[in-house]
Amino acid sequence: MRARLIRWALRALSALPLRANHALGALLGEIAWLARTRPRRISEINLALCLPERSDEERRRLARRSLRETGKTLTESAWLWCRPRALVEGHLVEVRGGEILGRARARGRGVLAVTPHLGSWELCNLPFSETGDITYLYRPPRNPVVEPMLIAGRANLGGRPARIGPGGIRTVIGELRNRGTVGVLPDQEPDADNGVFAPFFETPALTMTLLAKLAGRTDPSVLFVVAERLPRARGWRVHFVEPEPGIGDADPLRATTALNRSVERCIALCPEQYLWSYRRFRELPEGGRRPYR
């Protein structure tokens, strides 16, 4: 029953014109703001930690806009997963930094495409699909009913799954060694055995070491990719961004510091579209967890 309901919701959301789809997502985000939900509290705490130089009112406005954009991310995922691929491609209206991707491909190595939780991250498989599918690492969703739908939807945009774990890691290493493309989300909190604390907007955040390990083992070309959502549902602008030096360094702290600085540069492109409602600073360096209350 639950699977049928979710499939029905996906079909209904994908049937809407993109402008109506985004309007519904923005409404959901506005409700989350007005109802003083947990995502609002988390967003406000994260912004106070990351942007202390801004006034309280500036941070409140940014948190509110971020929740509206997060709502759009939720509803547009169904649109991206279910609409014909050619139609989705027609909404990629601009590419900035395309020469970065060109240099990465010309190098003749694997490509490690790093996509923060920013803008329309579900769309970021698509720019790589013209030369073959991209293999992406993912954590299975908490609701197992959603997993096959997620995999099928991402396949529509040229994505092949590799679940995080020993088997998935072997898969992506093989892809990189065979000059394939691998996608990674870099700003999820790892477990303590697979991360170190590194500054993220000057606040210590438990940060994955996996990306540096992949870069060190296979010497791929590393680049960041962001799909910025344009106003009034005009489509998306794709940005390719060079990483900070040291992102593949053997020193975990240097590598993760470069990773977080690279994510910060991406966020500066469209800060209101970042997922500020994620508990990015939950684990504390001295032990224990931030209550986010």
DRENTORFI-574783 format. One record per residue: residue in three letters; x negated, y negated, z of N, C-alpha, C in turn. Coordinates in steps of 0.05 Angstrom, whole numbers, plus 32768, in hexadecimal, padded with zeros to 4 digits. Layout:
<recs>
ALAXYZXYZXYZ ...
</recs>
This chain:
<recs>
MET7FEF801880008000800080007FEF7FE78000 ARG7FDA7FE780117FC97FCF80137FBB7FCA7FF9 ALA7FB17FE07FEC7FA37FDD7FD37FB57FD17FBD ARG7FCE7FDA7FBD7FE17FD07FA97FE77FB27FAE LEU7FE97FAA7FC77FEE7F8E7FCD7FD77F7D7FC4 ILE7FBE7F867FC97FA77F777FC17FA57F757FA3 ARG7FAA7F8B7F957FAA7F8A7F787FBF7F777F6D TRP7FD67F777F797FEB7F657F717FE37F487F75 ALA7FD67F427F8C7FCD7F277F917FB87F1F7F7D LEU7FA57F317F767F917F2A7F637F9D7F247F47 ARG7FB07F347F3F7FBD7F2F7F257FCC7F157F25 ALA7FDA7F0F7F3C7FE97EF67F3D7FD77EDE7F3C LEU7FC17EDF7F4B7FAE7EC87F4B7FA07EC57F30 SER7F9A7EDB7F237F8D7ED97F097FA07ED07EF3 ALA7FBA7ED37EF77FCD7ECB7EE27FD17EAC7EE3 LEU7FCA7E9F7EF97FCD7E827EFA7FB97E747EE8 PRO7FC17E5E7EDC7FAC7E4D7ECF7F977E457EE3 LEU7F7F7E417EDA7F697E3B7EED7F6F7E237EFF ARG7F7B7E0F7EF47F817DF77F047F957DFE7F1A ALA7FA97E0D7F157FBC7E167F297FAF7E287F3D ASN7F9D7E3A7F347F8F7E4C7F457F7E7E3C7F59 HIS7F6F7E287F4F7F5F7E187F617F707E077F74 ALA7F877DFE7F6B7F987DEE7F7C7FA27DFF7F93 LEU7FA97E187F8E7FB17E2A7FA37F9A7E2F7FB6 GLY7F827E347FAC7F6B7E387FBD7F667E207FCF ALA7F677E087FC37F637DF07FD37F787DED7FE9 LEU7F917DF57FE37FA67DF47FF77FA07E07800E LEU7F967E1F80087F8F7E32801D7F797E26802F GLY7F657E1980227F507E0D80327F5A7DF68043 GLU7F6D7DE680387F787DD080487F887DDA8060 ILE7F967DF0805C7FA47DFC80737F907E068088 ALA7F7A7E12807F7F667E1B80927F5A7E0380A2 TRP7F597DEC80957F4F7DD480A37F647DCA80B7 LEU7F7C7DC680AE7F917DBA80BF7F987DCC80D6 ALA7F967DE680D27F9D7DF980E87F867DFD80FC ARG7F707DEF80F77F587DF181097F507E0E810D THR7F4C7E1C80F77F457E3880F77F287E3D80FE ARG7F217E5681017F057E5D81077EF27E5480F0 PRO7EFA7E5780D67EE87E4C80C17EE27E2E80C4 ARG7EF67E1F80CD7EF17E0280D27EDD7DFF80E9 ARG7EE17E0D80FF7ECE7E0A81157EB27E12810D ILE7EAF7E2880FE7E947E3180F67E877E1C80E3 SER7E977E1280D17E8D7DFD80BE7E837DE580CD GLU7E927DDC80E07E8A7DC480EF7E717DC880FF ILE7E6F7DE0810B7E577DE6811B7E3E7DE88108 ASN7E417DF680F27E2A7DF980DF7E217DDE80D5 LEU7E347DCD80CE7E2D7DB280C37E207DA180D8 ALA7E287DA380F17E1B7D9481067DFE7D9E810A LEU7DF97DB881067DDE7DC281087DCD7DBA80F1 CYS7DD97DBB80D97DC97DB780C07DC77D9A80B8 LEU7DDA7D8A80BD7DDA7D6E80B47DDF7D5B80CB PRO7DCE7D5B80E07DD27D4A80F77DCF7D2C80F1 GLU7DC17D2680DA7DBD7D0A80D37DD77CFD80C9 ARG7DEB7D0D80C17E047D0280B87E177CFC80CF SER7E297CEA80CB7E3C7CE280E07E507CF980E4 ASP7E5E7CF880FA7E737D0C80FF7E887D0B80EA GLU7E907CF380E17EA47CF180CD7E9B7CFC80B2 GLU7E827CF780AB7E777D0280927E787D218092 ARG7E707D2C80A97E707D4980AB7E8C7D5480AB ARG7E9F7D4780B77EBB7D5080B67EC57D50809A ARG7EC07D3A808B7EC97D39806F7EBD7D50805F LEU7EA37D5580637E957D6A80547EA17D86805C ALA7EA67D8A80767EB17DA4807E7ECD7DA88072 ARG7EDD7D9380717EF87D9680657EF67D9C8048 ARG7EE57D8E80397EE27D93801C7ED77DB08018 SER7EC57DB880297EB97DD380267ECF7DE9802A LEU7EE17DE5803C7EF67DF980407F087DFA8027 ARG7F0D7DE3801C7F1E7DE380037F0F7DF17FEC GLU7EF57DEC7FEA7EE67DFA7FD57EE47E187FDB THR7EE27E207FF47EE17E3C7FFB7EFB7E4A7FF3 GLY7F117E3B7FF77F2B7E467FEF7F2C7E4A7FD1 LYS7F207E387FC17F1E7E3B7FA47F0D7E547F9D THR7EF77E587FAC7EE77E6F7FA77EF67E897FAA LEU7F077E8A7FBF7F187EA17FC37F2B7EA77FAC THR7F3A7E927FA57F4F7E977F907F437E9A7F74 GLU7F2D7E8C7F6F7F227E8E7F547F137EA87F4F SER7F0C7EB67F647EFF7ED07F617F117EE37F51 ALA7F2B7EE27F587F3F7EF37F497F3F7EEB7F2B TRP7F3F7ED17F267F3F7EC77F0B7F277ED07EFC LEU7F0F7ECF7F087EF77ED77EFB7EF67EF57EF6 TRP7F007F047F097EFF7F227F077F127F2D7EF3 CYS7F297F1F7EEF7F3E7F2B7EDF7F427F1E7EC3 ARG7F397F067EBF7F3D7EF97EA67F297F047E91 PRO7F2F7F037E777F1C7F0D7E637F017EFE7E66 ARG7EEC7F0D7E627ED17F027E667ECC7EEB7E53 ALA7ED67EEC7E3A7ED27ED77E277EDF7EBD7E31 LEU7EF67EBF7E3D7F047EA87E487EF47E9B7E5E VAL7EE97EAC7E707ED97EA17E867EC07E937E7B GLU7EB37E9F7E677E9B7E937E5B7EA27E777E4F GLY7EBA7E747E457EC27E5B7E3A7EC47E447E4E HIS7EC47E4B7E687EC67E377E7D7EAA7E307E88 LEU7E957E3C7E7E7E797E347E857E727E1C7E73 VAL7E767E047E7E7E767DEC7E6D7E5A7DDF7E6B GLU7E487DE77E7D7E2D7DDA7E7D7E197DEC7E8B VAL7E017DED7E827DEB7DFB7E8F7DD47DE77E93 ARG7DCB7DE67EAB7DB47DD57EB27D9D7DE77EBB GLY7D857DE17EB17D6E7DF17EB87D6C7E0B7EA8 GLY7D787E0C7E917D777E247E817D5B7E2C7E79 GLU7D497E187E787D2D7E1E7E717D207E307E87 ILE7D2A7E2E7EA07D1F7E3F7EB57D267E5C7EB0 LEU7D3E7E617EA87D467E7D7EA07D367E857E88 GLY7D327E747E757D237E7B7E5D7D067E837E63 ARG7CFA7E747E757CDE7E7B7E7D7CDE7E957E8C ALA7CF27E9A7E9C7CF37EB37EAB7CF57ECB7E99 ARG7D057EC97E857D087EDF7E727CF07EE27E60 ALA7CE37ECC7E597CCC7ECD7E477CB47EDA7E55 ARG7CB47EDA7E707C9E7EE57E7F7C9D7F047E7C GLY7CB37F107E747CB37F2D7E6F7CB37F3E7E88 ARG7CBC7F337E9F7CBF7F427EB77CDC7F447EBF GLY7CE27F527ED47CFE7F517EDE7D057F357EE8 VAL7D1F7F307EEB7D287F167EF47D387F1B7F0E LEU7D317F0D7F237D3F7F0D7F3C7D4F7EF47F3E ALA7D6A7EF67F3A7D7C7EDF7F3A7D887EDC7F56 VAL7D827EC67F637D8A7EC27F7E7DA17EAE7F7F THR7DB77EB67F8B7DD07EA67F8A7DDA7EA17FA7 PRO7DD77E897FB17DE27E837FCC7E017E847FCB HIS7E0D7E837FE37E2A7E817FE47E337E647FE0 LEU7E317E5D7FC77E357E417FBF7E447E407FA5 GLY7E587E2F7FA37E677E2D7F8A7E757E477F84 SER7E757E4E7F6A7E827E677F627E6E7E7D7F5F TRP7E657E887F757E4F7E9C7F747E587EB57F65 GLU7E727EBB7F647E7B7ED27F557E757ECF7F37 LEU7E747EB77F2E7E6F7EB27F117E527EB57F09 CYS7E407EB67F1C7E247EB47F157E187ECD7F07 ASN7E277EE37F067E1E7EF97EF67E1F7EF37ED8 LEU7E337EE27ED17E397EDF7EB47E237ED37EA4 PRO7E147EBF7EAD7DFF7EB47E9B7DE97EC87E93 PHE7DE77EDE7EA27DD27EF17E9C7DDC7F087E8B SER7DF67F097E877E027F217E7A7DFD7F227E5C GLU7DF57F0C7E507DF07F0C7E337DD97F1E7E2B THR7DC77F247E3E7DB07F357E387DB27F507E47 GLY7DCA7F567E517DCE7F6F7E607DD97F697E7B ASP7DE57F7D7E887DF17F7A7EA27DDC7F737EB7 ILE7DE67F667ECC7DD57F607EE37DDD7F737EFA THR7DC97F7E7F077DCE7F907F1E7DCD7F7F7F37 TYR7DE27F807F477DE47F6E7F5F7DE57F807F78 LEU7DD77F767F8C7DD87F837FA77DF07F787FB5 TYR7DFE7F897FC37E167F7F7FD27E1A7F907FEB ARG7E277F837FFE7E307F9180167E4D7F988012 PRO7E557FB180187E717FB880147E837FA78026 PRO7E9A7F9F801C7EAD7F8F802C7EB77F9F8044 ARG7EC07F9180587ECA7F9E80707EE27FAF8069 ASN7EF37FA680587F0A7FB5804F7F037FC78038 PRO7F017FE1803B7EF87FF280257F0A7FF2800D VAL7F237FEA80117F367FE97FFA7F2C7FD57FE5 VAL7F1E7FC07FEF7F167FAA7FDD7EFE7FB27FCB GLU7EEE7FC57FD57ED47FCA7FC77ED77FD27FAA PRO7EE87FE57FA37EEA7FEC7F867EF57FD57F75 MET7F057FC37F817F0F7FAC7F727EF97F987F6D LEU7EE97F947F827ED27F827F807EBF7F8C7F6A ILE7EB97FA57F6A7EA67FB17F567EB17FAE7F3A ALA7ECB7FB47F377ED77FB27F1D7ED87F957F13 GLY7EDE7F837F257EDF7F667F1E7EC47F5C7F15 ARG7EAF7F637F247E957F597F1D7E8A7F667F04 ALA7E947F7E7EFE7E8C7F8A7EE47E977F7A7ECD ASN7EAD7F6C7ED07EB87F5B7EBC7EA47F447EB4 LEU7E937F3D7EC77E807F277EC37E647F327EBE GLY7E617F4C7EBA7E477F587EB37E377F617ECB GLY7E447F677EE17E367F6F7EF97E387F8D7EFF ARG7E217F997F077E207FB57F0F7E197FB67F2C PRO7E277FC67F3C7E237FC57F597E0B7FD67F63 ALA7DFE7FCC7F787DEA7FDC7F877DEF7FD67FA4 ARG7DFB7FE97FB27E027FE47FCE7DE87FE27FDE ILE7DE77FCE7FF07DD07FCB80017DCB7FE48012 GLY7DB37FEE80117DAB8007801E7D948013800F PRO7D89802980187D718034800A7D76803A7FED GLY7D8E80467FE67D93804C7FCA7D9680337FB9 GLY7DA3801F7FC47DA680067FB57D8C7FF87FB0 ILE7D7B7FF87FC57D607FEB7FC27D507FF97FAD ARG7D5180147FAC7D4280237F987D4D801B7F7C THR7D6780187F7A7D7380117F607D697FF67F56 VAL7D697FE27F687D617FC77F5E7D437FC67F59 ILE7D337FD57F687D167FD57F637D117FE17F47 GLY7D207FF67F417D1E80027F267D267FEF7F10 GLU7D3B7FE07F157D457FCD7F017D307FB77EFC LEU7D247FAD7F127D107F987F0F7CF77FA27F01 ARG7CEF7FBB7F077CD77FC67EFA7CDD7FCB7EDC ASN7CF67FCF7ED57CFD7FD37EB97D067FB97EAB ARG7CFE7FA37EB77D037F887EAC7D217F817EAB GLY7D307F8C7EBE7D4C7F867EC07D507F6D7ED2 THR7D697F667ED67D717F4F7EE77D807F597EFF VAL7D787F4E7F167D847F567F307D8E7F3C7F3E GLY7DA77F3D7F487DB27F277F567DB37F2C7F74 VAL7DAC7F177F837DAB7F197FA17DB87F007FAD LEU7DC97F057FC17DD37EEF7FD27DC07EEB7FE9 PRO7DB37ED47FEC7D9C7ED27FFF7DA47EC8801A ASP7DBC7EBF801E7DC27EB080377DD67EBE8049 GLN7DD77ED980477DE67EE9805A7DD37EF08071 GLU7DDD7EF180897DCD7EF880A07DC67F1680A0 PRO7DAD7F1E809F7DA57F3A809F7DA57F4580BB ASP7DA07F5F80BD7D9C7F6A80D87D7F7F6380E0 ALA7D7A7F6680FA7D617F5C81057D487F6A80F9 ASP7D4B7F8380F07D357F9180E57D2D7F8880C9 ASN7D3F7F7980BC7D3B7F7180A07D3B7F53809C GLY7D347F4580B27D337F2880B07D217F1C80C5 VAL7D1A7F0380C07D0B7EF380D47D197ED880D6 PHE7D137ECA80EC7D1E7EAF80EF7D0D7E9B80E0 ALA7D1A7E8C80CF7D0D7E7780C07D1F7E5F80C0 PRO7D147E4780BD7D247E2E80BE7D377E2C80A6 PHE7D507E2680AC7D647E2080977D707E0680A0 PHE7D6A7DF180917D717DD680997D667DD180B5 GLU7D4E7DDA80BA7D3F7DD680D37D4A7DE580EB THR7D5D7DF680E77D687E0780FC7D617E2480F7 PRO7D557E32810B7D4D7E4E81067D657E5F80FE ALA7D627E6E80E87D777E8080DE7D6A7E9B80D7 LEU7D777EB080E07D6D7ECB80D97D707ECE80BB THR7D5A7ED380AD7D597ED1808F7D4E7EEB8084 MET7D5A7EF4806E7D527F0E80627D357F0E8059 THR7D277F24805D7D0D7F2880517D0D7F398038 LEU7D257F4380317D287F55801A7D1F7F478000 LEU7D267F2E7FFD7D1F7F217FE47D017F207FE0 ALA7CF37F197FF57CD67F177FF37CCA7F337FED LYS7CD57F477FF97CCB7F637FF47CCF7F6B7FD7 LEU7CE77F657FCC7CEC7F6B7FB07CD97F5C7F9E ALA7CD57F427FA47CC37F327F947CA67F3D7F96 GLY7C9E7F457FAE7C837F4F7FB17C7E7F6A7FA4 ARG7C927F7B7FA37C8E7F967F987C907F967F79 THR7C9F7F847F6D7CA47F867F507C9B7F6E7F40 ASP7C927F597F4E7C897F407F417C9D7F367F2C PRO7CB67F327F337CCA7F287F207CC87F0A7F1E SER7CD67EFF7F0A7CDB7EE27F097CF37EDC7F1C VAL7CEF7ECA7F2E7D047EC37F427D0F7EA87F3A LEU7D2A7EA77F397D377E8D7F357D517E8D7F44 PHE7D5B7E757F4A7D757E727F577D897E697F43 VAL7DA27E727F477DB77E6A7F347DD07E627F44 VAL7DDC7E4C7F3D7DF47E417F4A7E087E3A7F34 ALA7E217E427F397E377E3A7F277E487E257F36 GLU7E447E0C7F2F7E527DF67F3C7E6E7DF47F30 ARG7E827DF37F427E9E7DF07F397EA37DD37F33 LEU7EAD7DCE7F1B7EB27DB27F127ECF7DAA7F1B PRO7ED37D8F7F1F7EED7D867F277F037D8B7F12 ARG7F1B7D8C7F1C7F337D8F7F0C7F327DA87EFA ALA7F257DBD7F057F247DD77EF77F197DD57EDB ARG7F057DC47ED77EFA7DC17EBC7EE67DD77EB6 GLY7EE07DE87EC97ECE7DFE7EC57EB67DFD7ED8 TRP7E9F7E077ECF7E887E097EE07E6F7DFF7ED2 ARG7E5D7DF37EE27E437DEB7ED97E2E7DFE7EE6 VAL7E1E7E0B7ED67E0B7E1E7EE17DF07E107EE4 HIS7DE37E137EFB7DC97E087F007DB57E207F04 PHE7D9F7E1F7EF77D887E307EFD7D737E207F0B VAL7D697E2A7F217D577E1B7F337D3E7E2C7F39 GLU7D277E1F7F377D0E7E2C7F3E7D0C7E307F5C PRO7D027E477F667CFE7E4B7F837CE77E3A7F8D GLU7CE77E367FA77CD17E2A7FB57CB97E3C7FB4 PRO7CA07E317FB37C887E427FB37C877E547FCD GLY7C7E7E6C7FC97C7B7E7E7FE07C927E917FE5 ILE7CA67E917FD47CBE7EA07FD97CB87EBF7FD8 GLY7CA37EC77FCB7C9B7EE37FCB7C837EE97FDB ASP7C7C7ED77FEE7C637ED97FFD7C647EF28010 ALA7C4D7EFD80157C4B7F1580267C517F0D8043 ASP7C4D7EF4804B7C547EEA80667C727EE68067 PRO7C807EF680787C9E7EF480787CA87ED8807F LEU7C9A7ECA80927CA47EB0809A7CA17E9C8083 ARG7C8A7E9D80757C867E8B805E7C9A7E908048 ALA7C9F7EAA80437CB27EB1802E7CCF7EA98035 THR7CD77EAE804D7CF37EA780547CF77E898057 THR7CE27E7B805F7CE37E5D80607CE77E528044 ALA7CD87E5D80317CDB7E5580157CF77E5C800A LEU7D017E7380127D1C7E7B800A7D317E678014 ASN7D307E61802E7D447E4F80397D417E33802D ARG7D297E2A80287D267E0F801B7D317E0F7FFF SER7D2F7E267FF17D3A7E287FD67D597E277FD8 VAL7D647E347FEC7D817E337FEF7D8A7E177FF6 GLU7D7B7E0980067D827DED800D7D827DDC7FF4 ARG7D6F7DE07FE27D6F7DD07FC97D887DD67FB8 CYS7D907DEF7FB87DA97DF67FA97DC17DE97FB6 ILE7DC37DEA7FD07DDA7DDD7FDE7DDC7DC07FD7 ALA7DC57DB27FD47DC57D967FCE7DD37D8F7FB4 LEU7DD67DA37FA27DE47D9F7F897E017D997F8D CYS7E0E7DA77FA07E2B7DA47FA57E307DAD7FC2 PRO7E287D9E7FD67E2A7DA77FF27E467DAE7FFB GLU7E5A7DA27FEF7E767DA87FF77E7F7DC47FEE GLN7E6F7DD07FDC7E777DEA7FD27E677E017FE0 TYR7E587DFB7FF57E4A7E0F80037E5D7E1C8018 LEU7E587E36801E7E687E4580317E607E3E804D TRP7E667E2680567E5F7E1E80717E6E7E2D8087 SER7E827E3C807F7E927E4A80937E877E66809A TYR7E6F7E6C808F7E627E8580957E517E8180AE ARG7E507E9480C07E417E9280D97E247E9780D4 ARG7E177E8480C77DFC7E8780BE7DE87E8780D5 PHE7DEE7E7A80EB7DDC7E7881027DE67E88811A ARG7DF37E9E81157DFF7EAE812B7DE97EBA813D GLU7DD57EC681317DBF7ED281417DAC7EBC814A LEU7DA47EBD81637D937EA8816F7D767EB48172 PRO7D627EA3816E7D467EAD81707D407EB8818C GLU7D4B7EAD81A07D467EB681BC7D577ECE81C4 GLY7D677ED881B17D797EEE81B77D957EE581BC GLY7DA87EF781B97DC47EEF81BC7DCF7EE381A3 ARG7DE77EDA81A57DF57ECF818E7E027EB48194 ARG7E027EA381807E107E8A81827E2F7E8F8184 PRO7E3D7E8481977E597E8B819A7E6B7E808183 TYR7E627E6B81767E727E5E81617E8F7E57816B ARG7E907E4C81827EAA7E44818D7EA97E268193 
</recs>
